[in-house]
Amino acid sequence: MLKLILPLIMLMSFWGEWSLVQISMGIMSFLFSLSYFHNFYMSSLSMMFGLDYLGYIMIYLSLWIMFLIFMSSQNIKKSFNFYPSFVMMNLLLLMFLILTFSTLDYLFFYISFEMSLIPTLILIVGWGYQPERIQAGVYMLFYTLAFSLPLLGSLLLLSYKEGSLIMILSEAMNWKGSLTMLWYFATVWAFLVKLPMYGLHLWLPKAHVEAPVAGSMILAGVLLKLGGYGIIRSLVFFQVIASKLCWLWVSLSLWGGVSISLMCLRQVDVKSLIAYSSVAHMSLVLCGLMIYNWMGVMGGVVIMVGHGLCSSGLFCLVNIVYERIGSRSLIIVKGLLSFMPSMGLWWFLLSVSNMASPPSLNLLGEISLIMSVMSWSTLSMWGIGLLSFFSAAYTLYMYSLSQHGLFYNCLYACCSGKIQEYLVLFLHWLPLNVLILNSSILMI
């Protein structure tokens, strides 16, 4: 893993060179994509680090999203808004994410999982837009820390009982009793907050609305996936008790997903709407991961990648509009088809991908997840049907309300879009719709 970590540490010494860092991130993500072509389970093995297919997919997603973040945050550089510190925070965050996804030790996974919180907090508080960003940062910090502390106790107990915290050596435990159930909940809570599950999601819309475009893109693109990744890694121990308790998470997720979808239909802030839609998408992912069959885990990973690209692209679009109009309210942001006509295509392409239409990755993931949940219980078809219907409803609501109608009369001149902005949106859309042609890459 030194081939990834060392270039990142070297790039940190060039923190004032925006263009160099941006180009280097693109080259690194391209070179990393070439290391997929092997036919064995683990690669890049060392004492503490190693990559299986799941870790590889998540690191590649992190590198790609970070490359797009530097391309879409040019306004910070142009306004000289402490951009060397901004570059440094993003590179630090990327390094912690790579360490999280590539470590083979559960304790080191926990430490790097928590360390990724600090650069995210600095990004939100330092480069956010409204004064409420401090409250949003505190919300995120305390939600994550409060629910992560039981995970540390759980891992220390596991080390005491099993004598090892190496992921490859972990196996299912057959212990029974109320203590095992308490242990299971202590382990899972931290990941449910990060995912986030309905009921533990209140920090997410606040963090998204107050964060700069880079904060929103990395939150939606990668940080929410830490929760799903952690669930896949930790449920190896609790297969017996997880199979008995999965009804709780599936019912909570389906009911919560439908509730959040209805909440999306009454949002006025576009960024808030996309943030709430992330919770609805992740609720379906949680169903598949908690059932823990092959189709569920595979569909969950595919949705995580598809949602990371799609939501990140939508946040990028909202930022492009916000830089020109100065508002994200759907009351003011109207008639964008006549105001920014060439952006209408990208609004349409990313919106239809958000509602899981072909040929997007979201469709492949949702088909797998629906098959997984329906094979577990046919009663869940009502929740899945409502969730799929309302996800299309709030996406159409967002698209039609923002693109049609009379645009804001105080605006008299506008640049419809720059080449760099079109390139960023294209680089979000291309992997989202082309990866389905070779879906075996994402099927673990």
Secondary structure, DSSP 4 states (H G I P E B T S, - for coil): -HHHHHHHHHHHTTTT-HHHHHHHHHHHHHHHHGGG---SS-BS--SSB-B-HHHHHHHHHHHHHHHHHHHHTHHHHHTTSSHHHHHHHHHHHHHHHHHHHHB-BHHHHHHHHHHTHHHHHHHHHHH-SSTTHHHHHHHHHHHHHHHHHHHHHHHHHHHHHHS--BGGG-------SHHHHHHHHHHHHHHHHHTTPTTS-THHHHHHHHS-HHHHHHIIIIIHHHHHHHHHHHTTTTHHHHHHHHHHHHHHHHHHHHHHHHHHTT--BHHHHHHHHHHHHHHHHHHHHHHT-HHHHHHHHHHHHHHHHHHHHHHHHHHHHHHHHS--BTTTS--HHHHSGGGHHHHHHHHHHHTT-TTSHHHHHHHHHHHHHHHH-GGGHHHHHHHHHHHHHHHHHHHHHHHSSPPPTT--------HHHHHHHHHHHHHHHHGGGGGGGT--
